[in-house]
Amino acid sequence: MRRFLIIIEILIACLFFLKLITATEMVRYTNAAESKVPVTKEVPPPSKEKDSLGAARTLYAALEERRIALEKREESLKKEEQRLLAIKKEISDKLEELRAKEEKINGLLAAAKAEENKRLKELAKVLESTPPAKAGIMLEQLDAKTAAGITMNMKKDKAGIIWGYLSPQKAIEITREITKP
């Protein structure tokens, strides 16, 4: 067995030297070939590997352009979103302001209506104490809305007596005003 190992080691050493000699000869042959062959600047035809690399570069460039365009669009959309949010806030503020003004106006209208009702009640009391013939003449001279408001605030029996002294046309106008929705 020992002999067998020695023979294998000798064979491996021989193979190693053979490879070394072959490599040396190749280097010598290449150097000789380079010195004898003139150098030309011919462009070798593009290989399939270079074509696929060019296509990959073109694809990458197109993707990069698309990415830049998308980033610009995203940036413009963010600016537009900010502008819309500012407009939305401005509209909300104005709506709140309008609601506050509406509440104030409704309060003023309610106060004015209450004041008008108070005056109509006072006028109704005055006309109730006035003789019916004179009260009829006074109601005849008033516009239909005021006359209707006064009549609605009078006691029914006193209003009925005064209506007897009104012209039929004026009585119809007052009745229409009272029955308005």
C-alpha positions as CSV (number, residue, x, y, z in Angstrom):
1,M,0.0,0.0,0.0
2,R,2.9,2.3,0.7
3,R,4.3,1.7,-2.7
4,F,0.9,2.6,-4.2
5,L,0.9,6.0,-2.4
6,I,4.4,6.8,-3.6
7,I,3.5,6.0,-7.2
8,I,0.5,8.3,-7.0
9,E,2.6,11.1,-5.5
10,I,5.1,10.8,-8.3
11,L,2.3,10.9,-10.9
12,I,0.8,14.0,-9.3
13,A,4.3,15.7,-9.3
14,C,4.7,14.8,-13.0
15,L,1.3,16.2,-13.8
16,F,2.2,19.4,-11.9
17,F,5.4,19.9,-13.9
18,L,3.7,19.1,-17.2
19,K,1.1,21.8,-16.5
20,L,3.8,24.3,-15.5
21,I,5.7,23.7,-18.7
22,T,2.5,24.0,-20.8
23,A,1.6,27.3,-19.1
24,T,5.1,28.7,-19.7
25,E,4.9,27.7,-23.4
26,M,1.5,29.5,-23.7
27,V,2.9,32.7,-22.2
28,R,5.8,32.6,-24.5
29,Y,3.6,31.9,-27.5
30,T,1.2,34.7,-26.6
31,N,4.0,37.2,-26.3
32,A,5.4,36.2,-29.6
33,A,2.0,36.5,-31.3
34,E,1.5,39.9,-29.8
35,S,4.7,41.3,-31.1
36,K,4.2,39.9,-34.7
37,V,0.4,40.9,-35.2
38,P,-0.2,44.6,-35.9
39,V,-2.8,46.2,-33.7
40,T,-5.9,47.4,-35.5
41,K,-8.8,49.4,-34.2
42,E,-11.5,47.3,-35.6
43,V,-14.7,47.3,-33.6
44,P,-15.8,43.8,-33.0
45,P,-19.4,43.1,-33.9
46,P,-21.7,43.5,-30.9
47,S,-22.3,40.3,-29.1
48,K,-25.6,39.2,-27.7
49,E,-24.3,39.9,-24.3
50,K,-23.6,43.6,-25.2
51,D,-27.0,43.8,-26.9
52,S,-28.8,42.6,-23.8
53,L,-26.7,45.0,-21.7
54,G,-27.7,47.9,-23.9
55,A,-31.4,46.9,-23.7
56,A,-31.1,46.7,-19.9
57,R,-29.5,50.2,-19.8
58,T,-32.2,51.6,-22.1
59,L,-34.9,50.0,-19.9
60,Y,-33.2,51.4,-16.7
61,A,-33.0,54.9,-18.2
62,A,-36.7,54.7,-19.1
63,L,-37.6,53.5,-15.7
64,E,-35.5,56.2,-14.1
65,E,-37.3,58.9,-16.2
66,R,-40.6,57.5,-15.2
67,R,-39.6,57.5,-11.5
68,I,-38.6,61.1,-11.8
69,A,-41.8,62.0,-13.5
70,L,-43.8,60.2,-10.8
71,E,-41.9,62.0,-8.1
72,K,-42.6,65.3,-9.7
73,R,-46.3,64.4,-10.0
74,E,-46.4,63.2,-6.4
75,E,-44.9,66.5,-5.3
76,S,-47.4,68.5,-7.3
77,L,-50.2,66.4,-5.9
78,K,-49.0,67.1,-2.3
79,K,-48.9,70.8,-3.1
80,E,-52.4,70.6,-4.5
81,E,-53.6,68.7,-1.5
82,Q,-52.1,71.3,0.8
83,R,-53.8,74.1,-1.2
84,L,-57.1,72.2,-1.0
85,L,-56.8,71.7,2.7
86,A,-56.1,75.4,3.2
87,I,-59.2,76.2,1.1
88,K,-61.3,73.7,3.1
89,K,-60.2,75.3,6.3
90,E,-61.0,78.7,5.0
91,I,-64.5,77.6,3.9
92,S,-65.0,75.9,7.3
93,D,-64.0,79.1,9.1
94,K,-66.4,81.2,6.9
95,L,-69.2,78.7,7.5
96,E,-68.7,79.0,11.2
97,E,-68.7,82.8,10.9
98,L,-71.9,82.6,8.8
99,R,-73.6,80.3,11.3
100,A,-72.7,82.7,14.1
101,K,-74.1,85.6,12.1
102,E,-77.2,83.6,11.3
103,E,-77.8,82.9,15.0
104,K,-77.3,86.6,15.8
105,I,-79.8,87.6,13.0
106,N,-82.3,84.9,14.2
107,G,-81.9,86.3,17.7
108,L,-82.5,89.9,16.5
109,L,-85.5,88.8,14.4
110,A,-87.0,87.0,17.4
111,A,-86.5,90.1,19.5
112,A,-88.0,92.3,16.8
113,K,-90.9,89.9,16.5
114,A,-91.4,89.9,20.2
115,E,-91.3,93.7,20.3
116,E,-93.8,93.9,17.5
117,N,-96.1,91.4,19.2
118,K,-95.8,93.5,22.4
119,R,-96.8,96.7,20.5
120,L,-99.7,94.9,18.8
121,K,-101.0,93.7,22.2
122,E,-100.8,97.3,23.5
123,L,-102.6,98.6,20.5
124,A,-105.2,95.9,20.8
125,K,-105.8,97.0,24.4
126,V,-106.2,100.6,23.3
127,L,-108.7,99.7,20.5
128,E,-110.6,97.5,22.9
129,S,-111.1,100.5,25.2
130,T,-112.0,102.8,22.3
131,P,-115.7,103.0,21.3
132,P,-116.4,100.4,18.5
133,A,-117.4,102.9,15.8
134,K,-114.1,104.9,16.3
135,A,-112.0,101.7,16.5
136,G,-113.6,100.4,13.2
137,I,-112.6,103.7,11.5
138,M,-109.1,103.4,12.9
139,L,-108.7,99.8,11.7
140,E,-110.1,100.8,8.3
141,Q,-107.2,103.2,7.9
142,L,-104.5,100.7,8.8
143,D,-102.8,98.3,6.4
144,A,-104.2,94.7,6.4
145,K,-101.1,93.2,8.2
146,T,-101.2,95.6,11.1
147,A,-105.0,95.5,11.4
148,A,-104.8,91.6,11.4
149,G,-102.1,91.6,14.1
150,I,-104.2,94.0,16.3
151,T,-107.4,92.0,15.7
152,M,-105.6,88.7,16.7
153,N,-104.5,90.2,20.0
154,M,-108.0,91.5,20.9
155,K,-110.6,89.6,22.9
156,K,-113.0,87.8,20.6
157,D,-116.2,89.6,21.7
158,K,-114.6,93.1,21.4
159,A,-113.1,92.2,17.9
160,G,-116.5,91.0,16.7
161,I,-118.2,94.2,17.7
162,I,-115.5,96.3,15.9
163,W,-115.7,94.2,12.7
164,G,-119.3,95.3,12.4
165,Y,-118.0,98.8,11.7
166,L,-115.5,97.8,9.0
167,S,-116.2,97.8,5.3
168,P,-116.7,94.4,3.7
169,Q,-113.6,94.9,1.5
170,K,-111.4,95.8,4.5
171,A,-112.8,92.8,6.5
172,I,-111.9,90.5,3.6
173,E,-108.3,91.9,3.4
174,I,-107.8,91.5,7.1
175,T,-109.2,87.9,7.0
176,R,-106.8,87.0,4.2
177,E,-103.9,88.4,6.2
178,I,-104.9,86.4,9.3
179,T,-105.3,83.1,7.3
180,K,-102.0,83.4,5.5
181,P,-99.7,80.5,6.3
